[in-house]
Amino acid sequence: MPLDQRKKQILQAIVDDYVSTAEPVASNALIQRHDFRVSSATVRNEMSDLEQMGYLEQPHTSSGRVPSDKGYREYVDSLMKVDTLTDAEGEEIRRRLSESFDELAGLLKKASSTLSEQTGYVSLAITPRLRKSYLKQLKMMMIEPGKVLVVVVLSAGIVKDRLVRIPDYLTPEQLSRISSAIEVGLYGKPLEEISLVTVASAAKDSQLPDSLLNQVLYEAYTAIKQADNLEVYMDGTNRMLSLPEFSNVSKARTLFDALAMDGIVSGYVNELSMENEKASYMIRIGQEISIGGLSDCSFITTTYNVGDKIAGNIGVIGPKRMEYSKVISQISFIRQVINHQLEEIKALNGG
């Protein structure tokens, strides 16, 4: 049954008050803070109806109510008005995200820390899936005998590097011949089509014996394939300890254990974005989150673009009693800035 206008107003007021106070909202307090122009008895009856309909809950024996997962969902879908950042807030975010970053990892780390500071919650930034991207450059630079830095540059302008060990009798000249042969042989090939066989085939043009090639080929192949691994940059986990929802040691430990599984969290967020490709942002509340230990939380996530179709994710994890409007405005603006910065990074790396 749809909510009438009065019930919507009361539900919106209860969510707003509970978000700001973290205390169950009683009818008397509601009337004092909001101009409903109806009697306290009417407000109590409406609150009782909202509870029976599943939009409110009454914790313990308190006379006040708190929003349920269903109540929060109604709020974010139908009642919430998204804030607009001030010019000063927007300029500060732009300044922080333009501090001389010319590669993806640095930008995402800064975006994550900025998002956490702006919202007061846990933030995460996840690298995109890149298997459709193709190889542009492969450089293998000898740091010292037996230790090599492998640098992979992809078509999206993304640079990944990996420190590896190789036989210490290879010379820098031999290493350069191997990496040049692989780069020439695999240029323009999508990551998903690159195998150890294709790497080995490309390296044949280096005209070096197999005894020198084998381990180097494996490390080059591993570096190329690991460029597609999801990486997650998470910030602000400690901020959750200051929230009343997690003052209980057991609840805090459950939350921290869940957030420590960042691979599971990043995989879940990536799946959400693939299911909702056209959504400007996605919200999951409480029991909607299919990760154990996060039932007292809400997720807000959005995607950023690298090139035309390659997307990564940024998001915020906070209590169900989070400032949804503020978080959405912050995350949406940071998404715009990231997209702009990544276009510049792509241009710097040869488009």
JOURGI-V452991 format. One record per residue. N is the residue number from 0. SS is DSSP state (alpha for helix, beta for strand, coil for the rest). PSI is psi as a letter, one per 20 degrees, with the letter a starting at -180 (NA if undefined). Layout:
N_SS_PSI + N_SS_PSI
//
This chain:
0_coil_p + 1_coil_q + 2_coil_p + 3_coil_r + 4_alpha_h + 5_alpha_g + 6_alpha_h + 7_alpha_g + 8_alpha_g + 9_alpha_g + 10_alpha_g + 11_alpha_g + 12_alpha_h + 13_alpha_g + 14_alpha_g + 15_alpha_g + 16_alpha_g + 17_alpha_h + 18_alpha_g + 19_alpha_h + 20_alpha_h + 21_coil_j + 22_coil_q + 23_coil_q + 24_beta_p + 25_coil_q + 26_alpha_h + 27_alpha_g + 28_alpha_h + 29_alpha_g + 30_alpha_h + 31_alpha_h + 32_alpha_i + 33_coil_q + 34_coil_n + 35_coil_i + 36_coil_k + 37_coil_r + 38_coil_r + 39_alpha_h + 40_alpha_g + 41_alpha_g + 42_alpha_g + 43_alpha_g + 44_alpha_g + 45_alpha_h + 46_alpha_h + 47_alpha_g + 48_alpha_g + 49_alpha_h + 50_alpha_g + 51_alpha_h + 52_coil_i + 53_coil_j + 54_coil_h + 55_beta_q + 56_beta_q + 57_coil_o + 58_coil_p + 59_coil_c + 60_coil_j + 61_coil_q + 62_coil_i + 63_coil_r + 64_beta_q + 65_beta_q + 66_beta_q + 67_coil_r + 68_alpha_g + 69_alpha_h + 70_alpha_g + 71_alpha_h + 72_alpha_g + 73_alpha_h + 74_alpha_g + 75_alpha_h + 76_alpha_h + 77_alpha_h + 78_alpha_h + 79_coil_q + 80_coil_p + 81_coil_p + 82_coil_r + 83_coil_p + 84_coil_q + 85_coil_r + 86_alpha_h + 87_alpha_g + 88_alpha_g + 89_alpha_g + 90_alpha_h + 91_alpha_g + 92_alpha_g + 93_alpha_g + 94_alpha_g + 95_alpha_h + 96_alpha_j + 97_coil_j + 98_coil_m + 99_coil_l + 100_coil_p + 101_coil_j + 102_coil_r + 103_alpha_g + 104_alpha_g + 105_alpha_g + 106_alpha_g + 107_alpha_h + 108_alpha_g + 109_alpha_h + 110_alpha_g + 111_alpha_g + 112_alpha_h + 113_alpha_g + 114_alpha_h + 115_alpha_g + 116_alpha_h + 117_alpha_h + 118_alpha_h + 119_coil_j + 120_coil_a + 121_beta_p + 122_beta_q + 123_beta_q + 124_beta_p + 125_beta_p + 126_coil_q + 127_coil_r + 128_coil_p + 129_coil_j + 130_coil_h + 131_coil_i + 132_coil_q + 133_beta_r + 134_beta_p + 135_beta_g + 136_beta_q + 137_beta_o + 138_beta_p + 139_beta_o + 140_beta_p + 141_beta_o + 142_beta_g + 143_beta_r + 144_coil_p + 145_coil_i + 146_beta_p + 147_beta_q + 148_beta_o + 149_beta_p + 150_beta_p + 151_beta_p + 152_beta_p + 153_beta_r + 154_coil_h + 155_coil_j + 156_coil_j + 157_coil_p + 158_beta_p + 159_beta_q + 160_beta_q + 161_beta_p + 162_beta_p + 163_beta_r + 164_beta_p + 165_coil_r + 166_coil_p + 167_coil_i + 168_coil_i + 169_coil_p + 170_coil_q + 171_alpha_h + 172_alpha_g + 173_alpha_g + 174_alpha_g + 175_alpha_h + 176_alpha_g + 177_alpha_g + 178_alpha_h + 179_alpha_g + 180_alpha_g + 181_alpha_g + 182_alpha_g + 183_alpha_g + 184_alpha_h + 185_alpha_j + 186_coil_p + 187_coil_i + 188_coil_p + 189_beta_q + 190_alpha_h + 191_alpha_i + 192_alpha_i + 193_coil_p + 194_coil_r + 195_alpha_h + 196_alpha_g + 197_alpha_h + 198_alpha_g + 199_alpha_h + 200_alpha_g + 201_alpha_h + 202_alpha_i + 203_alpha_h + 204_alpha_i + 205_alpha_i + 206_coil_k + 207_coil_q + 208_coil_q + 209_alpha_h + 210_alpha_h + 211_alpha_h + 212_alpha_h + 213_alpha_g + 214_alpha_h + 215_alpha_g + 216_alpha_g + 217_alpha_g + 218_alpha_h + 219_alpha_g + 220_alpha_g + 221_alpha_g + 222_alpha_h + 223_alpha_g + 224_alpha_h + 225_alpha_i + 226_coil_i + 227_coil_i + 228_coil_p + 229_coil_p + 230_coil_q + 231_beta_p + 232_beta_o + 233_beta_q + 234_beta_q + 235_coil_j + 236_alpha_h + 237_alpha_h + 238_alpha_h + 239_alpha_h + 240_alpha_h + 241_alpha_i + 242_coil_p + 243_alpha_h + 244_alpha_h + 245_alpha_k + 246_coil_h + 247_coil_p + 248_alpha_g + 249_alpha_g + 250_alpha_g + 251_alpha_g + 252_alpha_g + 253_alpha_g + 254_alpha_g + 255_alpha_h + 256_alpha_h + 257_alpha_g + 258_alpha_h + 259_alpha_h + 260_coil_m + 261_alpha_h + 262_alpha_g + 263_alpha_g + 264_alpha_g + 265_alpha_h + 266_alpha_h + 267_alpha_g + 268_alpha_g + 269_alpha_g + 270_alpha_g + 271_alpha_g + 272_alpha_h + 273_alpha_h + 274_alpha_h + 275_coil_l + 276_coil_h + 277_coil_i + 278_coil_p + 279_coil_h + 280_coil_r + 281_beta_q + 282_beta_p + 283_beta_p + 284_beta_p + 285_alpha_d + 286_alpha_i + 287_alpha_i + 288_coil_o + 289_coil_l + 290_coil_p + 291_coil_p + 292_coil_i + 293_coil_k + 294_coil_i + 295_coil_j + 296_beta_r + 297_beta_q + 298_beta_p + 299_beta_p + 300_beta_q + 301_beta_r + 302_beta_q + 303_beta_r + 304_beta_p + 305_beta_o + 306_coil_b + 307_coil_g + 308_coil_i + 309_beta_p + 310_beta_q + 311_beta_a + 312_beta_q + 313_beta_q + 314_beta_r + 315_beta_p + 316_beta_p + 317_beta_a + 318_beta_r + 319_coil_h + 320_coil_l + 321_coil_r + 322_coil_n + 323_alpha_g + 324_alpha_g + 325_alpha_g + 326_alpha_g + 327_alpha_g + 328_alpha_h + 329_alpha_g + 330_alpha_h + 331_alpha_g + 332_alpha_g + 333_alpha_h + 334_alpha_g + 335_alpha_g + 336_alpha_g + 337_alpha_g + 338_alpha_g + 339_alpha_g + 340_alpha_h + 341_alpha_h + 342_alpha_h + 343_alpha_h + 344_alpha_g + 345_alpha_g + 346_alpha_g + 347_alpha_h + 348_coil_j + 349_coil_j + 350_coil_NA
//
